[in-house]
Amino acid sequence: MKKKLSFLVALLMGYLTVSAQCTTTNATGCSCPDGISTNCDLLPDITLGEYGFWNELGGPSEYPQVCNPPCNGNDGRLRLTTSTPNIGHGPLTVGSVSIWVCDGDTLTSYPGTCPDGSAPQQLVKQKIYHKDGNVMTNWERWAGGMTYHPTHGHMHVDDWIVMTLRTQDPTKPDPRDWPIIGTGSKMGFCLMDYGSCNTYNGHCLDSLGNVLTAVDFPNYQLGGGQYNCSPVEQGISSGYTDIYHENLDGMWIDIPPGLCNGDYFVVVEVDKHNFFLEVRDDNNVMAIPITLTEQLSSGNASTTIDYSGASHLCAGEVATLVANTGGNPALSYQWSTGDTTPSIDVTASGQYYLTATSACGTAISDTITLDVEPNQGPVVPGADICGSGSVTLSTTATGTVNWYDAATGGNLVYSGNSYTTPTLTMSESYWVETEKLFPGGTAAGGPVDNTFGGGANHTNNTRYQIFDVMKPCTLVSVDVVAASTGNRTIALMDGTGAILDSVVVNIASTGLSTVTLNLPLTPGTNYRLGLTPSSTLVDLYRNNAGVVYPYAIGSFAEITGSSAGVDYYYWYYNWQVKEDDKICLSPRTQVDVVVNAAPSVSMSGLAPSYIANMPAVTLTGSPSGGTFSGPGVTGNTFSPAAAGPGGPYTITYSYTDANGCSGTATQTVEVVYGVGIDNESLLKDMHVFPNPNNGTFHLTFDVIQNAEVSVKVTNITGQVVWEEKEGELSGSFNKTITLDKAAAGVYFVEIRANDAFYRIKMVKE
């Protein structure tokens, strides 16, 4: 037994003799990580010690949401101790640099405080020691910053430790990916040699969980073992640990209200941002199971749906409904849609509710009703017109119908169900949308009046009501009970007392009256409704008995307290709120007005005049496919006999194209009696001679009885080349006619006696 003890003493003395030659200035006795090399960086390896979590100061301290007796502000906290042993071959050495950062600006002299009142961040460098044979050197690298901590009175390395309360997700091996229930501060601490792994036996462990002591560190105490909270240099030596006890400022996790007792995990992470260079980073996270016993007991389950949007959605909008189990992690979700996720996206009208199971039990939420406007543009028939013109376009769509000249943007040309276009000479398109207004929901809340409990008119202008807003809305009005008339300035404030909005109201009568506010409210907590500090006239009623908070204002807001506590209610009764109106625009529907060119129509085959006994002639229309109409017309033929002597008759050719556009062409024609066709005629023995002739010829006939006689000569197209009225005649007629300017061709000598008409064909050579 004595031999064994002597051996251990000799071994330890030998170890201390060697390690005495391993210092930040002498590398003779220092060992590289592989135990062989003589040229290497001697890096630290920071870990987390679970031993300190359970054993320092009696282990974690859990506090209920409301301590009775009081617990010095620790209500709803889980206070924890952590330690950060360095089991590496080198020290973690951190040195400050004369560079400070304030509001993103870099400064080379200490500014005191930043313009926003925060403490400046001083940049730091990590010093890495390097063994080169027996020579010890070092090099530096940037490693974040540190900040002066007024409570502790020294510099803290920023974001050194992060602590969270989580539930385990067996599908995710990294505990940093597990659902977070409660969070602590991103704690900065002074890095120091709180004690060696010998002194704090059990804090230092290897990767297999074996306890490490001084003999397990080849470079034990490298760094000096004397690091402290210096503003110049801090650190943790090899084989030493730093400990942050649960009674230090910030060493706690906030347990959310409503959390039930059960099994959870505390996840602690050191050097979250990897500011520091180490041997390894995969041992910087620790997940420790813990059972909470000071919170709600099972059976207190509650489930709500978080949704702050409007109850009416336009087509294409998405409502995200989020499960809220009161701070308790849900074990399962069952939505009315069949979904089993913590949240759902809703795009259709319906009623939605949630059944959720947590450590507190199973609960069903209230139902949320959502209305979604269908995504349908107005139905508007297009139109076709011919040539040019105006057209009226109509729709039976409901809402305000807006007509535009572009698919997006553009100019509003008309509002209404029927739009009459201007005269169009070319095709045009319009785009039509419907605009529908859906009035926002309303709600009332708070005490209806002041009769629910005792109280009196009050004159303190610093008093106010405290309330939360869950959905965007407008505080339309409140009721007040005034003892005197006059103006009051009612102020909406945030949780710090900063005035967000105010309105001057005139109270024209004493007693209960309604004042209009129209103050917009956005979701948030701890709003205040009071008076401006300059208000000198208050004289409004407040209750000091019978007050029972909270007072719900529908699903929009909740009055949670007053500036004087939960036993008082100040001034404002019967809160009336209104959700903003919702305007939904449909997609625009394109409406086309097509302007088609009118067809060009012509006809041929009809002479200016015909003798009554002449055969029918064939008529031709262009484009083909139209119809002829008029006296003597059958199909596409004109019969002088069917038309009968007389005229001029109008013959019409009508044509309609494939677009429904029509056109017409017309010609006139006369039908005359031929020579000798009527023995009872007024004229006899009509002769033109010579025929053919050179332009001079004789016309003779006999007039049987008195008649008004006229003579004219026309060419083949009906143009008059000679004409003369002979007056009233009876007996023989003989006249020489000369057409010296007329060209050679076919001519017609036409004689009219009263209503009788005669024609003789003549040829000029």
Buried (B, 14 or more C-beta within 10 A) or exposed (E): EEEEEEEEEEEEEEBEEBBEEBBBEEBBBBBBBEEEEEEBBBBBBBBBBBBBBBBBBEBBBBBBBEBEEEBEEBBBBBBBBBBBBBBBBBBBBBBBEEBBBBEEEEBEEEEEEBEEEEBBBBBBBBBBBBBEEEEBEBEEEEBBBBBBBEEBEBBBBBBBBBBBBBBBEEEEEEBBEBEEBBBBBBBBBBBBBBBBBBEBEBBBBEEEEEEBBBBBBBBBBBBBBEBEBBEEBBBBBBBBBBBBBBEBEBBBBBBBEBBBBBEBBBBBBBBBEEBBBBBEBEBBBBBBEBEBEBBBEEEBBBBBBEBBBBBBBBBEBEBEBEBBBBBBBBEEBBBBBEBEEBBBEBBEEBEBBBBBBBBBBBBBBEEBEBEBBEEEBBEBEEBBBBEEBEBEBBBEBEBBBBBBEEEEEEEEBBEEBEBEBEEBEEEBEBBBBBEBEBEBBBBEBBBEEBEBBEBEBBEEBEBBBBBBBBBBBBBBBBBBBBBEEEEBBBBBBEEEEEBBBBBEBEBEEEEBBBBEBEBEBEBEEEBBBBBBEEBEBBBBBBBBEBBEBBBEBBBBBBBBBBBBEEBBBBBBBBBBBBBBEBEBBBBBBEBBBBBBEBBEBEBEBBBBBBBBEBEBBEBEBBEEEBEBEBBBBEEBBBBBBBBEBEBEBEBBBBBBBEBEBBBBBBBBBBBBBBBEEBEEBBBEEBEBEEBEBEBEBBBBBBBBEEBBBEBBBBBEEBEEBBEEEBEEBEEEBEEEBEBEEBEEEEBBBBBBBEEBBBBBBBEBE
